[in-house]
Amino acid sequence: MGRRRKKVIKLPRRKLPTIFLCPICGETAISVLINKDANIAEVRCGKCNAGGKFPVAPADQSVDIYCKFTDKFYAENLERG
């Protein structure tokens, strides 16, 4: 007489997004290209061509660079309006 084995349920791991929401046009079209050699990341919207270049720390990922972009965008808009 053997014991019954417990059923192992594997939970899927969530992945970080690669395409983000544009704060200007509202489309999901922002892509982040990271150049580790030059320590610069380029953020570009495929719909309205908004974007910019940001310095990259060694541990930064595309989500971190997108957050820097949105912070800069909203800070400039708050100063204007």
CNS distance restraints for C-alpha pairs under 8 A (distance, minus, plus):
assign (resid  16 and name CA) (resid  63 and name CA) 7.49 0.50 0.50
assign (resid  17 and name CA) (resid  63 and name CA) 7.43 0.50 0.50
assign (resid  18 and name CA) (resid  31 and name CA) 6.76 0.50 0.50
assign (resid  18 and name CA) (resid  32 and name CA) 7.55 0.50 0.50
assign (resid  18 and name CA) (resid  62 and name CA) 7.08 0.50 0.50
assign (resid  18 and name CA) (resid  63 and name CA) 7.84 0.50 0.50
assign (resid  19 and name CA) (resid  28 and name CA) 6.55 0.50 0.50
assign (resid  19 and name CA) (resid  29 and name CA) 6.11 0.50 0.50
assign (resid  19 and name CA) (resid  30 and name CA) 5.49 0.50 0.50
assign (resid  19 and name CA) (resid  31 and name CA) 5.24 0.50 0.50
assign (resid  19 and name CA) (resid  32 and name CA) 7.72 0.50 0.50
assign (resid  20 and name CA) (resid  28 and name CA) 5.33 0.50 0.50
assign (resid  20 and name CA) (resid  29 and name CA) 6.07 0.50 0.50
assign (resid  20 and name CA) (resid  30 and name CA) 4.87 0.50 0.50
assign (resid  20 and name CA) (resid  31 and name CA) 6.64 0.50 0.50
assign (resid  20 and name CA) (resid  66 and name CA) 7.65 0.50 0.50
assign (resid  21 and name CA) (resid  26 and name CA) 6.20 0.50 0.50
assign (resid  21 and name CA) (resid  27 and name CA) 5.68 0.50 0.50
assign (resid  21 and name CA) (resid  28 and name CA) 4.18 0.50 0.50
assign (resid  21 and name CA) (resid  29 and name CA) 6.19 0.50 0.50
assign (resid  21 and name CA) (resid  30 and name CA) 6.08 0.50 0.50
assign (resid  22 and name CA) (resid  26 and name CA) 5.05 0.50 0.50
assign (resid  22 and name CA) (resid  27 and name CA) 5.53 0.50 0.50
assign (resid  22 and name CA) (resid  28 and name CA) 6.05 0.50 0.50
assign (resid  22 and name CA) (resid  29 and name CA) 6.37 0.50 0.50
assign (resid  22 and name CA) (resid  30 and name CA) 5.79 0.50 0.50
assign (resid  22 and name CA) (resid  45 and name CA) 6.68 0.50 0.50
assign (resid  23 and name CA) (resid  70 and name CA) 7.08 0.50 0.50
assign (resid  23 and name CA) (resid  73 and name CA) 7.94 0.50 0.50
assign (resid  24 and name CA) (resid  48 and name CA) 7.94 0.50 0.50
assign (resid  24 and name CA) (resid  50 and name CA) 7.68 0.50 0.50
assign (resid  25 and name CA) (resid  47 and name CA) 7.61 0.50 0.50
assign (resid  25 and name CA) (resid  48 and name CA) 6.67 0.50 0.50
assign (resid  27 and name CA) (resid  47 and name CA) 7.28 0.50 0.50
assign (resid  29 and name CA) (resid  45 and name CA) 5.30 0.50 0.50
assign (resid  29 and name CA) (resid  46 and name CA) 5.22 0.50 0.50
assign (resid  29 and name CA) (resid  47 and name CA) 6.30 0.50 0.50
assign (resid  30 and name CA) (resid  43 and name CA) 6.84 0.50 0.50
assign (resid  30 and name CA) (resid  44 and name CA) 5.57 0.50 0.50
assign (resid  30 and name CA) (resid  45 and name CA) 4.23 0.50 0.50
assign (resid  30 and name CA) (resid  46 and name CA) 6.30 0.50 0.50
assign (resid  31 and name CA) (resid  43 and name CA) 5.94 0.50 0.50
assign (resid  31 and name CA) (resid  44 and name CA) 5.62 0.50 0.50
assign (resid  31 and name CA) (resid  45 and name CA) 6.37 0.50 0.50
assign (resid  31 and name CA) (resid  46 and name CA) 7.57 0.50 0.50
assign (resid  32 and name CA) (resid  41 and name CA) 6.77 0.50 0.50
assign (resid  32 and name CA) (resid  42 and name CA) 5.77 0.50 0.50
assign (resid  32 and name CA) (resid  43 and name CA) 4.65 0.50 0.50
assign (resid  32 and name CA) (resid  44 and name CA) 6.61 0.50 0.50
assign (resid  32 and name CA) (resid  62 and name CA) 5.84 0.50 0.50
assign (resid  32 and name CA) (resid  65 and name CA) 7.39 0.50 0.50
assign (resid  32 and name CA) (resid  66 and name CA) 7.19 0.50 0.50
assign (resid  33 and name CA) (resid  41 and name CA) 5.56 0.50 0.50
assign (resid  33 and name CA) (resid  42 and name CA) 5.19 0.50 0.50
assign (resid  33 and name CA) (resid  43 and name CA) 6.53 0.50 0.50
assign (resid  33 and name CA) (resid  62 and name CA) 7.70 0.50 0.50
assign (resid  34 and name CA) (resid  39 and name CA) 7.68 0.50 0.50
assign (resid  34 and name CA) (resid  40 and name CA) 6.29 0.50 0.50
assign (resid  34 and name CA) (resid  41 and name CA) 4.25 0.50 0.50
assign (resid  34 and name CA) (resid  42 and name CA) 6.45 0.50 0.50
assign (resid  34 and name CA) (resid  56 and name CA) 7.81 0.50 0.50
assign (resid  34 and name CA) (resid  62 and name CA) 7.38 0.50 0.50
assign (resid  35 and name CA) (resid  39 and name CA) 5.84 0.50 0.50
assign (resid  35 and name CA) (resid  40 and name CA) 5.48 0.50 0.50
assign (resid  35 and name CA) (resid  41 and name CA) 5.83 0.50 0.50
assign (resid  36 and name CA) (resid  40 and name CA) 6.81 0.50 0.50
assign (resid  36 and name CA) (resid  56 and name CA) 7.58 0.50 0.50
assign (resid  36 and name CA) (resid  58 and name CA) 7.66 0.50 0.50
assign (resid  39 and name CA) (resid  55 and name CA) 5.90 0.50 0.50
assign (resid  39 and name CA) (resid  56 and name CA) 4.99 0.50 0.50
assign (resid  39 and name CA) (resid  57 and name CA) 7.03 0.50 0.50
assign (resid  39 and name CA) (resid  58 and name CA) 7.93 0.50 0.50
assign (resid  40 and name CA) (resid  53 and name CA) 6.62 0.50 0.50
assign (resid  40 and name CA) (resid  54 and name CA) 5.67 0.50 0.50
assign (resid  40 and name CA) (resid  55 and name CA) 4.68 0.50 0.50
assign (resid  40 and name CA) (resid  56 and name CA) 5.32 0.50 0.50
assign (resid  41 and name CA) (resid  53 and name CA) 5.60 0.50 0.50
assign (resid  41 and name CA) (resid  54 and name CA) 5.26 0.50 0.50
assign (resid  41 and name CA) (resid  55 and name CA) 6.27 0.50 0.50
assign (resid  41 and name CA) (resid  56 and name CA) 6.25 0.50 0.50
assign (resid  41 and name CA) (resid  65 and name CA) 7.23 0.50 0.50
assign (resid  42 and name CA) (resid  51 and name CA) 7.32 0.50 0.50
assign (resid  42 and name CA) (resid  52 and name CA) 5.84 0.50 0.50
assign (resid  42 and name CA) (resid  53 and name CA) 4.53 0.50 0.50
assign (resid  42 and name CA) (resid  54 and name CA) 6.50 0.50 0.50
assign (resid  43 and name CA) (resid  51 and name CA) 4.91 0.50 0.50
assign (resid  43 and name CA) (resid  52 and name CA) 5.34 0.50 0.50
assign (resid  43 and name CA) (resid  53 and name CA) 6.27 0.50 0.50
assign (resid  43 and name CA) (resid  54 and name CA) 7.96 0.50 0.50
assign (resid  43 and name CA) (resid  65 and name CA) 7.76 0.50 0.50
assign (resid  43 and name CA) (resid  66 and name CA) 7.21 0.50 0.50
assign (resid  43 and name CA) (resid  69 and name CA) 7.45 0.50 0.50
assign (resid  44 and name CA) (resid  49 and name CA) 5.95 0.50 0.50
assign (resid  44 and name CA) (resid  50 and name CA) 5.75 0.50 0.50
assign (resid  44 and name CA) (resid  51 and name CA) 4.40 0.50 0.50
assign (resid  44 and name CA) (resid  52 and name CA) 6.76 0.50 0.50
assign (resid  45 and name CA) (resid  49 and name CA) 4.75 0.50 0.50
assign (resid  45 and name CA) (resid  50 and name CA) 5.25 0.50 0.50
assign (resid  45 and name CA) (resid  51 and name CA) 6.24 0.50 0.50
assign (resid  51 and name CA) (resid  69 and name CA) 7.65 0.50 0.50
assign (resid  52 and name CA) (resid  69 and name CA) 7.51 0.50 0.50
assign (resid  54 and name CA) (resid  65 and name CA) 7.21 0.50 0.50
assign (resid  54 and name CA) (resid  68 and name CA) 7.88 0.50 0.50
assign (resid  54 and name CA) (resid  69 and name CA) 7.96 0.50 0.50
assign (resid  56 and name CA) (resid  60 and name CA) 6.21 0.50 0.50
assign (resid  56 and name CA) (resid  65 and name CA) 7.62 0.50 0.50
assign (resid  60 and name CA) (resid  64 and name CA) 5.83 0.50 0.50
assign (resid  60 and name CA) (resid  65 and name CA) 7.06 0.50 0.50
assign (resid  61 and name CA) (resid  65 and name CA) 6.62 0.50 0.50
assign (resid  62 and name CA) (resid  66 and name CA) 6.19 0.50 0.50
assign (resid  63 and name CA) (resid  67 and name CA) 6.26 0.50 0.50
assign (resid  64 and name CA) (resid  68 and name CA) 6.40 0.50 0.50
assign (resid  65 and name CA) (resid  69 and name CA) 6.32 0.50 0.50
assign (resid  66 and name CA) (resid  70 and name CA) 6.29 0.50 0.50
assign (resid  67 and name CA) (resid  71 and name CA) 6.03 0.50 0.50
assign (resid  68 and name CA) (resid  72 and name CA) 6.16 0.50 0.50
assign (resid  69 and name CA) (resid  73 and name CA) 6.16 0.50 0.50
assign (resid  70 and name CA) (resid  74 and name CA) 6.10 0.50 0.50
assign (resid  71 and name CA) (resid  75 and name CA) 6.02 0.50 0.50
assign (resid  72 and name CA) (resid  76 and name CA) 6.21 0.50 0.50
assign (resid  73 and name CA) (resid  77 and name CA) 6.33 0.50 0.50
assign (resid  74 and name CA) (resid  78 and name CA) 6.10 0.50 0.50
assign (resid  75 and name CA) (resid  79 and name CA) 6.38 0.50 0.50
assign (resid  76 and name CA) (resid  80 and name CA) 6.41 0.50 0.50
assign (resid  77 and name CA) (resid  81 and name CA) 6.13 0.50 0.50
